[in-house]
């Protein structure tokens, strides 16, 4: 299914980064892979980590000032057995691992990195592996540059210009999520915890980090039994485009699979897409 999305701004690395990041958050929550909105879960884990760090610092501080040591007891008490280190609950450990995996994937969605690899398409796959998807979403960006995203130009703007550019970027990300919500009735619902994989379609290059595996001959049409699975294609057009954007197949472009992936959590009360 192809979903055209006409943006009000020209696409650069900053806009593409914001769009893909929000789409990832949306898919994780509404495909029952996150126990709550991703931003809220990450904030709760961060606050819990800060509280735990403060408790450790407080325990390490002396209970009496250095110039007023505590009085020595008349009789030396027997040494107590060492306290066992408090372990995190299983649910908390899984939640921390989930947040760390999300943060690891977000590192490869930063504007500078997207501009460096010159990607034109980004593929998000929910499933046991990249070749056995339960659901897939492909984001195709029609850029003015034939070699991927342009670097972000907001560094040269004033404070007012940066604020306006930030609002425009956020509006583009919300527009992408709204386009997915409108077509939600035709999307499959993923049951149970699974993984989210990240793939980039970029020119053939030997300078990419080892984190990316080249997948020559990779196709975005899969079969699951007798059913054929195709990705939801979000086709983003520039503000200056005439709406004729198409993904051109070329031997100079191949898919790269990111080694980092997100391991979803089992949600007892599914939200539904």
C-alpha positions in Angstrom: 0.0 0.0 0.0 1.4 3.4 -1.0 0.6 6.4 1.1 1.7 9.8 -0.5 2.7 12.5 1.9 3.2 16.0 0.6 5.4 18.0 2.9 5.4 21.8 3.3 9.2 22.0 3.5 12.0 20.6 1.5 13.5 17.3 2.8 16.9 17.4 4.4 18.6 15.2 6.9 17.1 16.9 9.9 13.5 16.5 8.6 14.1 12.9 7.6 15.6 12.1 11.0 12.6 13.5 12.9 10.1 11.7 10.6 11.7 8.3 10.9 12.2 8.6 14.7 8.5 9.4 15.3 7.4 6.6 13.0 9.6 4.2 15.0 8.0 5.3 18.2 4.5 5.1 16.8 5.0 1.5 15.4 6.5 0.3 18.7 3.6 1.5 20.7 0.7 0.7 18.5 2.1 -2.6 17.4 2.2 -3.7 21.1 6.0 -3.7 21.4 6.2 -1.0 24.1 4.4 -0.9 27.4 3.6 2.7 26.8 4.5 5.7 24.7 8.2 5.4 24.0 9.0 8.9 25.2 7.2 8.3 28.4 8.9 4.9 29.0 12.4 6.4 28.3 11.7 9.3 30.7 10.6 6.9 33.5 13.7 4.7 33.1 15.9 7.8 33.1 14.3 9.1 36.3 14.6 5.7 38.0 18.2 5.6 37.1 18.8 9.1 38.5 17.1 8.1 41.8 19.2 4.9 42.0 22.4 6.9 41.4 21.4 9.4 44.1 20.8 6.6 46.6 24.2 5.1 45.9 25.9 8.4 46.5 24.0 9.0 49.7 25.0 5.6 51.0 28.7 6.3 50.2 28.7 9.5 52.3 29.7 9.4 56.0 26.9 9.7 58.4 28.9 12.1 60.6 31.1 15.1 59.7 34.8 14.4 59.4 35.7 16.7 62.3 33.1 15.1 64.6 33.6 11.3 64.4 31.0 9.1 66.0 31.8 7.9 69.6 33.5 4.5 69.8 31.4 1.8 71.5 32.8 0.2 74.7 32.6 -3.3 73.2 33.3 -4.0 69.6 30.1 -5.6 68.1 30.4 -8.7 66.1 30.9 -8.1 62.4 27.6 -8.4 60.5 27.6 -10.5 57.3 28.0 -8.4 54.1 24.7 -7.2 52.7 23.7 -8.7 49.4 23.5 -6.3 46.5 20.0 -5.5 45.6 19.1 -6.9 42.2 16.7 -5.3 39.8 13.4 -7.0 39.2 13.1 -9.0 36.0 10.5 -6.6 34.5 12.8 -3.6 35.3 15.8 -5.3 33.6 13.7 -6.0 30.5 12.5 -2.4 30.4 16.1 -1.1 30.7 17.2 -3.4 27.9 14.3 -2.2 25.8 15.2 1.4 26.3 18.9 0.8 25.6 18.0 -0.9 22.3 15.8 2.0 21.3 18.6 4.5 22.1 21.0 2.3 20.1 18.9 2.4 17.0 18.2 6.2 17.4 21.9 6.8 17.2 21.8 5.7 13.5 18.9 8.0 12.8 20.7 11.2 13.6 20.8 13.9 10.8 24.6 13.9 10.4 24.6 10.1 9.9 21.7 10.1 7.4 23.5 12.8 5.4 26.7 10.8 5.5 25.4 7.5 4.2 23.3 9.2 1.4 20.2 7.1 2.0 17.0 7.5 0.0 14.8 4.9 1.6 14.5 3.5 5.2 12.8 0.2 5.9 11.4 -0.7 9.3 10.6 -4.4 9.8 8.8 -6.1 12.6 9.4 -9.8 12.8 11.7 -12.6 13.8 14.3 -11.6 11.1 14.7 -9.2 8.3 13.5 -11.8 5.7 10.5 -13.0 7.7 8.5 -9.9 8.5 5.2 -9.7 10.2 4.8 -6.1 9.2 7.0 -3.7 7.3 7.0 0.1 6.7 9.1 1.7 4.0 9.8 5.4 4.0 10.9 6.9 0.6 12.1 10.4 0.5 12.1 12.5 -2.7 15.1 14.7 -2.1 16.4 17.5 -4.4 19.8 15.8 -4.2 20.2 12.6 -6.2 22.7 11.4 -3.6 20.4 11.2 -0.6 19.6 13.8 2.1 21.1 17.2 2.1 22.9 18.2 5.4 20.8 20.2 7.8 21.2 24.0 7.3 19.7 25.1 10.6 23.1 25.8 12.1 23.4 29.0 10.1 20.0 30.3 11.3 19.3 32.8 14.1 17.5 31.7 17.2 14.1 32.7 15.7 15.0 30.8 12.5 16.0 27.7 14.5 12.7 27.8 16.5 10.7 28.0 13.3 12.7 25.2 11.6 12.1 23.1 14.7 8.4 23.6 14.6 8.3 22.8 10.9 10.3 19.6 11.5 7.9 18.6 14.3 4.9 19.3 12.0 6.4 17.0 9.3 6.9 14.2 11.8 3.3 14.5 13.0 2.1 14.6 9.4 3.8 11.2 8.8 2.3 9.7 11.9 -1.2 11.0 10.9 -0.8 9.3 7.5 -0.2 6.0 9.2 -3.1 6.4 11.5 -5.5 7.1 8.6 -4.4 3.8 7.0 -4.4 1.8 10.2 -7.4 -0.3 9.3 -5.4 -2.0 6.5 -2.3 -2.7 8.6 -1.7 -6.1 10.2 -1.5 -6.3 14.0 1.7 -8.0 15.4 0.9 -10.4 18.3 3.6 -11.1 20.9 7.0 -9.6 21.4 9.2 -9.4 18.3 12.1 -7.4 16.9 12.3 -4.3 14.9 15.0 -4.2 12.2 16.4 -1.1 10.4 17.5 -1.1 6.8 18.8 1.7 4.6 18.8 1.9 0.8 22.0 3.7 -0.1 24.6 3.8 -2.8 27.2 1.0 -2.8 30.0 2.1 -0.6 32.9 0.5 1.2 33.3 3.3 3.7 30.2 2.5 5.8 30.8 1.3 9.3 30.9 -2.5 10.1 27.6 -2.0 11.9 25.8 -2.3 8.5 25.6 -5.5 6.5 25.2 -5.1 2.7 22.2 -7.1 1.4 22.6 -7.4 -2.3 19.5 -8.8 -4.1 17.3 -8.0 -1.1 13.6 -7.6 -2.0 10.8 -5.9 -0.2 8.2 -8.4 -1.2 7.9 -11.5 1.0 5.7 -14.5 1.2 4.2 -15.9 4.4 2.5 -19.1 3.5 0.3 -18.3 0.6 -0.1 -14.6 1.6 2.2 -12.0 0.1 3.5 -9.3 2.4 4.3 -5.9 1.1 5.5 -2.9 3.1 3.5 0.2 3.8 5.2 2.7 1.6 5.2 6.3 2.8 6.2 8.4 -0.2 7.4 11.8 0.9 7.5 14.7 -1.6 9.3 17.9 -1.3 7.4 21.2 -1.1 8.9 22.1 -4.5 8.2 18.7 -6.1 5.5 18.2 -8.7 4.3 14.9 -7.0 5.9 12.5 -9.5 8.3 10.9 -7.1 9.1 7.3 -7.8 11.6 4.9 -6.4 14.0 4.2 -9.2 15.6 0.8 -9.1 19.4 1.0 -9.7 22.3 -1.4 -9.3 24.2 1.4 -7.6 21.8 1.3 -4.7 21.5 -1.7 -2.3 20.0 -2.3 1.1 22.1 -2.2 4.2 20.9 -4.0 7.4 21.8 -2.3 10.7 23.2 -4.8 13.2 21.5 -2.9 16.0 17.8 -3.7 16.4 15.0 -3.2 18.9 13.7 -6.1 20.9 10.1 -5.5 21.8 8.4 -6.3 25.1 5.5 -8.5 25.7 2.5 -6.3 26.4 -0.4 -8.1 28.3 -3.0 -5.5 27.2 -2.4 -4.9 23.5 -3.2 -1.4 22.2 -3.9 -2.4 18.6 -2.7 -0.6 15.5 
